[in-house]
């Protein structure tokens, strides 16, 4: 038991010596260098992407805007044409459905 206790105390003192010898300044410098490098890379990538998007918009922005407006107008025009065609077609469809239902009813009634 006495030897085990000395081993534990020796381990504790050894751990304290390692903590005392640890170079916090070098660790801090490494952390600062890594953080600065990562921040520089992120800033560079974001700057490049923003510049590329601005150049893309300068090249194709007008075409995209014009085609978007054309598509929107064509979609609204198609929806209006469908609406008015549906309004004109409704009486015809109602008449056909009424005749079909009447015919089916009378055929079934005469079969019974």
Secondary structure by P-SEA (a helix, b strand, c coil): caaaaaaaaaaaaaaaaaaaaccaaaaaaaaaaaaaaaaaaaaaaaaaaaaaaaaaaaacaaaaaaaaaaaaaaaaaaaaaaaaaaaaaaaaaaaaaaaaaaaaaaaaaaac
